[in-house]
């Protein structure tokens, strides 16, 4: 084993017992051992001189700011000593190897490795293609071809116009034929007909000539183009072969020393960057060196990125898109902490009906209660309401962790009418939220477009290119003890909109207290849909419902 990678605890951990089960990597609260290991890694990062990287934490560097996910894995060696391993996601300081950290599962930067050699061959092809695409002769051939087409069209159009003009002249002459003798009429008519035929023949010959010239210049142009196309096809095939070779050789161990490649795990179509996260690196190294995994945690180090919500030193779960399929293999038969996504958090909770008439009703949904059935848990507002009102339909949703008012239509006709009000943004909603931090503005407007993080569902991210519009108004109610109570008035209704708008650095930069996705876990998410105003679909009266929060 590489002793430099097995870090012995500097902190006294003799009073701590080992966890009975390994960390469930996709939703966890770090145990004490993980916190201590993470703190020691953070102390190293603050004081190290092994590498230079611009994290955006005050370093006086000209390079691009790149924050990083770091991970620790608490392990036990064969001498029953406890220690931990450290890893970073992707590259660090443009390198895969930093002495303090475990190596990559597969080193794509190894100079004499097949991947680097393959990359160099592709780069050579790229240069050759670029040279041919930028060659003066090629651009000149394109120019001559395009100019020939323009000139051909110009001359053909001119001849067509000439034919029209001559036809008009002949038509006028035919009108004048009435004054001539029959013999003269025949002679002139034959002459006019002959002139028409000659003009048509000229057009046909002109068209044939120019088609030949265009084909000739296009053939010359295509000689260059075909060389480029052949090179691009060679590059495409070589790139595909290199990728498949990478997928076959990029393999991960589990506790049984069984290797499984990226290609096998993702059926030959892994997402970009799969295998480069901290968690697979840590587990692979542990199994490779006969170290028993005890607990794991990952945290963000550096300035927040522009898209995802990532806070300096904050813990985050492993990503679902890239890591979940890999870790499923790597953690085979290792007892894990309970998967909270399999638990029915709504068990034992009641739905309070706060308004009801013959057409609709409204309930106060508790926190950690699904609005509609999930993939793994069916219990929800919709399921429970339909046991009482079989034809009822939930009109809008709240996040599972958000409490507050939900409208329910008792039949489809009422549902359609209420839905129409939501679609036309005629419904006013007010949320109350307790934020972890001080919001300086007394009120304001947040406009940050959102889309799902495809590699890490259900997380949402700010995206100006592909995101959907997401807008929120806010008002500060009070500031106290480093926290801010606010009213949110969502104009749009995107998934996790208020949570991201609160937490993101371009929003309020103050996560909602208890936000286990974009902030830190607490007893609950302190977000409550406390008021809704809508037009009754039958009486046309304005209805305002209010329910106080319980935090």
C-alpha positions in Angstrom: 0.0 0.0 0.0 1.1 3.6 -0.7 1.7 4.7 2.9 1.6 8.4 1.8 -2.1 8.1 1.0 -3.2 6.5 4.3 -3.5 9.5 6.6 -3.4 8.8 10.3 -5.7 11.0 12.4 -3.9 13.8 14.1 -7.0 14.3 16.3 -7.6 12.0 19.2 -10.5 9.7 18.1 -10.1 7.0 20.8 -13.4 7.9 22.4 -15.3 7.4 19.1 -16.9 4.1 18.1 -17.1 2.9 14.6 -20.5 3.2 12.7 -22.4 0.0 12.3 -23.1 0.7 8.6 -21.3 2.5 5.8 -22.5 5.9 4.7 -25.4 6.0 2.3 -23.6 8.2 -0.3 -26.7 9.9 -1.8 -28.1 11.4 1.4 -26.2 11.5 4.6 -25.3 13.5 7.7 -21.5 13.0 8.2 -20.7 11.1 11.3 -18.1 12.4 13.8 -15.2 10.5 12.3 -16.0 11.9 8.8 -16.2 15.4 10.2 -12.8 15.1 11.9 -11.2 13.7 8.7 -12.8 16.4 6.6 -11.6 19.1 9.0 -8.0 17.7 8.9 -8.2 17.7 5.1 -9.4 21.3 5.1 -6.5 22.2 7.5 -4.2 20.7 4.9 -5.7 22.6 2.1 -5.4 25.9 4.0 -1.7 25.4 4.7 -0.3 23.1 2.0 2.5 24.0 -0.4 2.3 20.9 -2.6 0.4 22.5 -5.4 -0.9 25.8 -6.7 -4.6 26.0 -7.7 -6.9 29.0 -7.9 -9.9 28.2 -5.7 -11.1 31.8 -5.6 -10.3 32.1 -1.8 -8.0 35.1 -2.0 -5.2 33.5 -3.9 -3.3 36.1 -5.9 -3.3 34.2 -9.2 -4.1 35.1 -12.8 -5.5 31.6 -13.6 -9.2 30.7 -13.9 -11.1 30.2 -10.6 -12.1 26.5 -10.2 -13.7 25.3 -7.0 -13.4 21.6 -6.3 -15.3 18.7 -4.6 -13.1 16.9 -2.2 -13.8 13.6 -0.4 -12.6 11.7 2.5 -13.0 8.0 3.2 -12.4 6.7 6.7 -10.8 3.3 6.5 -9.3 0.6 8.7 -6.1 -1.2 7.6 -5.2 -4.8 8.2 -3.5 -3.8 11.5 -6.9 -2.5 12.6 -5.6 1.1 12.5 -8.0 3.8 11.6 -7.1 6.5 9.1 -8.6 8.2 6.1 -8.0 8.7 2.4 -8.5 11.9 0.5 -9.4 12.6 -3.1 -10.4 15.4 -5.4 -12.8 15.4 -8.3 -11.4 15.6 -11.8 -7.9 17.3 -12.0 -6.2 19.5 -9.4 -3.6 22.1 -10.5 -3.8 20.5 -14.0 -2.6 17.2 -12.6 -4.1 13.8 -11.7 -1.4 13.2 -9.1 -0.9 15.1 -5.8 1.0 13.2 -3.2 -1.6 13.7 -0.4 -4.4 12.3 -2.5 -5.2 8.9 -3.9 -4.4 8.5 -7.6 -7.1 8.4 -10.3 -8.8 5.1 -11.1 -7.5 5.5 -14.7 -4.9 8.2 -15.6 -5.9 9.8 -18.9 -2.9 12.2 -18.5 -0.2 9.4 -18.5 2.2 10.4 -21.3 3.0 6.9 -22.5 -0.6 5.6 -22.0 -2.8 4.6 -24.9 -5.3 7.4 -24.2 -2.7 10.2 -24.3 -1.1 8.6 -27.4 -4.6 8.4 -29.0 -5.3 12.0 -28.1 -2.0 13.0 -29.8 -3.0 11.2 -32.9 -6.4 12.9 -32.9 -4.8 16.3 -32.3 -2.5 15.6 -35.4 -5.6 14.9 -37.4 -7.3 18.1 -36.1 -4.3 20.1 -37.2 -4.3 18.5 -40.7 -8.0 19.1 -41.0 -7.6 22.7 -39.9 -4.8 23.3 -42.4 -6.8 22.0 -45.2 -9.9 23.9 -44.2 -7.9 27.1 -44.0 -5.9 26.6 -47.1 -5.9 29.4 -49.6 -6.5 27.1 -52.6 -9.6 25.6 -50.9 -11.1 29.0 -50.1 -10.3 30.2 -53.6 -12.1 27.2 -55.1 -15.1 27.9 -52.9 -15.0 31.6 -54.0 -14.8 30.7 -57.7 -17.6 28.2 -57.4 -19.9 30.7 -55.7 -19.0 33.5 -58.1 -19.7 31.1 -61.1 -23.2 30.3 -59.7 -23.9 34.0 -59.2 -22.7 35.0 -62.7 -24.7 32.1 -64.3 -27.9 33.1 -62.5 -27.3 36.7 -63.6 -26.9 35.9 -67.3 -29.7 33.3 -67.4 -32.1 35.8 -65.7 -31.0 38.5 -68.2 -31.8 36.1 -71.2 -35.2 35.2 -69.7 -36.0 38.9 -69.3 -34.8 39.5 -72.9 -37.2 36.7 -74.1 -40.1 38.4 -72.2 -39.2 41.7 -73.8 -39.0 40.2 -77.3 -42.2 38.4 -76.9 -43.9 41.7 -76.0 -42.5 43.2 -79.2 -43.8 40.3 -81.3 -47.2 40.6 -79.7 -47.3 44.3 -80.7 -46.2 43.4 -84.2 -49.0 40.8 -84.5 -51.5 43.5 -83.7 -50.2 45.6 -86.7 -50.5 42.6 -89.1 -54.2 43.3 -89.6 -53.3 46.0 -92.1 -51.2 43.7 -94.3 -52.0 41.3 -97.0 -52.4 37.6 -96.2 -49.1 36.7 -97.9 -47.2 39.4 -95.9 -48.9 38.2 -92.7 -47.6 34.6 -93.2 -44.1 35.8 -94.0 -43.9 38.0 -90.9 -45.5 35.5 -88.6 -43.0 32.8 -89.7 -40.2 35.3 -89.0 -41.6 36.1 -85.6 -41.9 32.4 -84.8 -38.4 31.8 -86.0 -37.1 34.6 -83.7 -38.9 33.0 -80.7 -37.3 29.6 -81.4 -33.8 31.2 -81.7 -34.2 33.0 -78.4 -35.2 29.7 -76.7 -32.3 27.9 -78.2 -29.9 30.6 -76.9 -31.4 30.1 -73.4 -31.0 26.3 -73.5 -27.4 26.6 -74.7 -26.6 29.3 -72.1 -28.1 27.1 -69.4 -26.1 24.1 -70.6 -22.9 26.1 -70.7 -23.3 27.5 -67.2 -24.3 24.2 -65.7 -21.1 22.8 -67.1 -19.1 25.7 -65.7 -20.7 25.3 -62.3 -20.1 21.5 -62.3 -16.5 22.1 -63.3 -15.8 24.6 -60.4 -17.8 22.4 -58.0 -15.7 19.4 -58.9 -12.6 21.4 -58.2 -13.9 22.6 -54.9 -15.1 19.0 -54.0 -11.6 17.7 -54.5 -10.5 19.7 -51.5 -13.8 19.0 -49.6 -13.6 15.2 -50.1 -10.1 15.2 -48.6 -11.4 17.0 -45.5 -14.4 14.7 -45.3 -12.3 11.6 -45.4 -10.0 13.0 -42.7 -13.1 13.9 -40.5 -14.4 10.4 -40.9 -11.0 8.9 -39.9 -11.0 11.2 -36.9 -14.6 10.2 -36.0 -13.7 6.5 -36.1 -10.4 6.9 -34.2 -12.2 9.0 -31.5 -14.9 6.4 -31.1 -12.3 3.6 -30.9 -10.4 5.5 -28.3 -13.5 6.1 -26.2 -14.5 2.5 -26.3 -10.9 1.5 -25.3 -11.1 4.0 -22.5 -14.5 2.6 -21.3 -13.1 -0.9 -21.4 -10.0 -0.1 -19.4 -11.5 2.4 -16.9 -12.5 -0.3 -14.4 -13.6 -0.2 -10.7 -13.0 -2.7 -8.0 -15.4 -3.7 -5.2 -14.7 -5.6 -2.0 -14.6 -8.9 -3.9 -11.8 -7.5 -6.1 -14.2 -7.8 -9.0 -13.5 -5.2 -11.8 -16.3 -3.6 -13.7 -15.6 -1.2 -16.5 -17.3 2.1 -17.4 -18.6 0.5 -20.6 -20.2 -2.4 -18.7 -21.7 -0.1 -16.0 -23.2 2.4 -18.5 -23.8 0.1 -21.4 -21.1 1.8 -23.5 -22.6 5.3 -23.0 -21.2 6.8 -19.8 -21.7 10.5 -19.1 -18.7 12.9 -19.5 -16.5 12.8 -16.4 -17.9 9.5 -15.0 -15.4 7.9 -12.7 -13.5 11.1 -12.0 -15.5 12.1 -8.8 -13.9 11.7 -5.4 -16.1 8.8 -4.2 -15.1 6.2 -6.9 -11.4 7.1 -6.5 -11.5 6.6 -2.8 -13.3 3.3 -2.8 -11.2 1.9 -5.7 -8.0 2.7 -3.8 -9.3 1.2 -0.6 -10.3 -2.1 -2.2 -7.0 -2.1 -4.2 -5.0 -1.8 -0.9 -7.1 -4.1 1.3 -8.5 -1.2 3.4 -12.0 -1.5 4.9 -14.3 1.4 4.2 -15.9 2.8 7.4 -17.5 6.1 6.5 -17.4 8.7 3.7 -18.1 12.4 3.1 -17.6 14.9 0.3 -17.4 18.7 0.6 -17.0 21.8 -1.7 -13.8 23.8 -1.5 -13.6 27.2 -3.1 -15.7 30.0 -4.6 -19.2 29.1 -5.5 -19.7 28.2 -9.2 -22.0 30.3 -11.4 -24.4 27.4 -12.1 -24.8 24.9 -9.2 -25.3 25.9 -5.6 -22.1 25.0 -3.9 -20.9 26.6 -0.7 -17.3 26.6 0.7 -16.7 23.7 3.2 -20.3 22.5 2.9 -21.0 18.7 2.6 -22.8 17.3 -0.4 -24.0 13.8 -1.5 -22.5 11.9 -4.4 -24.0 12.8 -7.7 -26.7 10.5 -9.1 -26.0 10.6 -12.8 -22.3 9.8 -12.8 -21.7 8.1 -9.5 -24.8 6.1 -8.6 -24.3 3.4 -11.2 -20.6 3.1 -10.3 -21.1 3.0 -6.6 -23.9 0.4 -6.9 -21.2 -2.0 -8.2 -18.4 -0.8 -5.8 -20.6 -1.0 -2.6 -22.0 -4.4 -3.5 -23.0 -6.3 -0.3 -21.6 -3.6 2.0 -24.3 -2.8 4.6 -25.4 0.8 4.1 -27.2 3.3 6.3 -30.9 3.3 5.5 -32.0 4.9 2.2 -34.3 7.7 3.3 -35.9 7.8 -0.2 -37.4 4.4 0.6 -39.0 5.7 3.9 -42.5 7.1 4.0 -41.9 10.4 5.9 -45.6 11.1 5.9 -46.5 8.1 8.0 -48.4 9.2 11.1 -49.0 12.7 9.7 -52.4 14.1 9.1 -53.7 16.5 6.4 -55.7 19.4 7.9 -58.5 20.6 5.7 -58.6 24.4 6.0 -61.4 25.1 3.5 -64.1 23.0 1.8 -67.2 23.5 -0.3 -69.1 21.5 -2.9 -66.5 22.2 -5.6 -63.0 22.3 -4.0 -61.0 22.1 -0.8 -57.7 23.2 0.5 -55.3 21.3 2.9 -52.4 22.3 5.0 -49.7 19.9 3.9 -47.1 19.1 6.6 -43.4 19.2 5.8 -41.8 15.9 4.4 -45.1 14.9 2.8 -45.4 14.2 -0.9 -47.9 16.2 -3.0 -48.3 13.4 -5.5 -47.1 9.7 -5.5 -43.3 9.3 -6.0 -41.4 6.5 -7.7 -40.7 4.7 -4.4 -43.4 6.0 -2.0 -47.1 6.3 -2.9 -48.4 8.0 0.2 -49.2 11.6 -0.8 -51.8 14.4 -0.6 -53.3 13.1 -3.9 -53.5 9.5 -2.7 -55.1 10.4 0.6 -57.6 12.9 -0.9 -58.7 10.4 -3.6 -59.6 7.8 -0.9 -62.1 10.4 0.5 -63.0 12.2 -2.8 -62.4 9.6 -5.6 -62.8 12.2 -8.4 -60.6 14.8 -6.8 -57.5 16.2 -8.5 -54.6 18.1 -6.9 -54.4 21.5 -8.6 -50.7 22.4 -7.9 -47.8 21.0 -5.9 -45.4 21.8 -3.2 -41.9 20.3 -2.7 -42.0 17.3 -0.4 -40.1 19.3 2.3 -42.2 22.4 2.0 -45.3 22.8 4.2 -48.4 24.8 3.5 -51.6 25.3 1.4 -52.5 23.0 -1.5 -55.8 23.4 -3.5 -57.7 20.3 -4.5 -60.6 20.2 -7.1 -63.4 17.8 -6.4 -64.0 17.1 -10.1 -62.2 17.6 -13.5 -64.3 20.7 -14.5 -63.2 22.6 -11.4 -59.6 21.3 -11.8 -59.4 22.7 -15.4 -60.8 26.1 -14.3 -58.4 26.4 -11.3 -55.5 25.2 -13.5 -56.2 27.9 -16.0 -55.8 30.5 -13.3 -52.4 29.1 -12.4 -51.3 28.9 -16.0 -52.4 32.5 -16.6 -50.6 33.5 -13.3 -53.8 34.9 -11.8 -53.2 33.1 -8.5 -51.2 35.0 -5.8 -49.1 32.9 -3.5 -47.1 34.0 -0.5 -44.5 31.9 1.2 -42.6 32.5 4.4 -39.0 31.3 4.8 -36.3 31.6 7.4 -32.9 32.1 5.8 -29.5 31.3 7.2 -27.8 34.6 6.8 -28.6 38.3 6.7 -30.3 39.7 3.6 -29.3 43.4 3.3 -32.1 44.5 1.0 -35.5 45.1 2.4 -37.2 43.9 -0.7 -36.3 42.9 -4.3 -36.7 40.8 -7.4 -34.8 37.6 -8.3 -34.6 36.6 -11.9 -32.5 33.4 -12.3 -33.5 30.9 -15.0 -33.4 27.3 -13.8 -33.0 23.8 -15.3 -32.4 20.4 -13.8 -28.8 19.2 -13.2 -28.9 16.3 -15.6 -26.0 14.6 -13.8 -27.4 15.1 -10.4 -31.2 15.0 -10.2 -33.3 16.4 -8.5 -30.8 19.3 -8.0 -31.6 22.4 -10.1 -29.0 24.8 -11.5 -29.0 28.3 -12.9 -28.6 28.3 -16.6 -29.0 31.3 -18.9 -28.7 29.2 -22.1 -31.2 26.3 -21.5 -33.0 27.3 -18.3 -36.6 28.2 -18.0 -37.6 31.7 -16.7 -37.8 31.7 -12.9 -38.8 34.9 -11.0 -39.4 35.7 -7.4 -40.2 38.8 -5.4 -39.2 39.0 -1.8 -39.7 41.2 1.3 -37.8 41.0 4.6 -39.9 40.6 7.7 -37.1 40.8 10.3 -33.5 40.0 10.8 -32.4 38.3 14.0 -29.5 36.2 15.3 -27.8 35.9 11.9 -31.0 34.8 10.2 -33.6 36.6 8.1 -37.3 35.9 7.9 -38.7 36.8 4.5 -41.9 36.6 2.4 -41.5 35.1 -1.1 -43.9 35.9 -3.9 -43.1 33.4 -6.7 -44.1 34.7 -10.2 -43.2 31.4 -11.8 -43.4 28.0 -10.3 -40.2 26.1 -11.2 -39.0 23.1 -9.2 -37.0 24.2 -6.2 -37.3 27.8 -7.4 -37.4 29.4 -3.9 -34.7 27.2 -2.5 -32.3 28.0 -5.3 -33.2 31.7 -5.5 -32.5 31.9 -1.7 -29.2 29.9 -1.7 -27.5 30.8 -5.0 -24.8 33.5 -4.9 -26.6 35.5 -7.6 -29.8 35.3 -5.6 -30.0 36.1 -1.9 -26.9 33.9 -1.1 -28.7 32.8 2.1 -30.0 29.2 2.0 -33.3 28.4 3.7 -32.7 27.0 7.1 -32.9 23.2 6.9 -32.4 23.0 3.2 -30.7 19.6 2.9 -30.1 20.1 -0.9 -28.8 23.7 -1.2 -28.0 24.5 2.4 -27.5 22.5 5.6 -29.8 20.0 7.3 -31.9 21.0 10.3 -35.1 19.7 12.0 -37.1 20.7 8.9 -37.0 22.9 5.8 -38.1 26.3 7.0 -40.3 27.1 4.0 -44.1 27.4 4.2 -46.8 28.3 1.7 -48.8 30.4 4.1 -51.2 32.3 1.8 -53.0 31.8 -1.5 -55.5 34.0 -3.3 -57.6 32.8 -6.2 -61.0 33.3 -7.9 -63.6 30.8 -7.0 -64.4 28.9 -10.3 -68.2 28.9 -9.6 -69.0 32.1 -7.5 -66.2 34.2 -9.2 -65.5 35.6 -5.7 -61.9 36.3 -4.6 -60.9 33.7 -2.0 -57.8 34.2 0.3 -56.6 31.4 2.5 -53.9 31.7 5.2 -52.2 29.2 7.4 -49.5 30.2 9.9 -46.2 28.4 9.8 -45.0 26.1 12.7 -41.4 27.3 12.8 
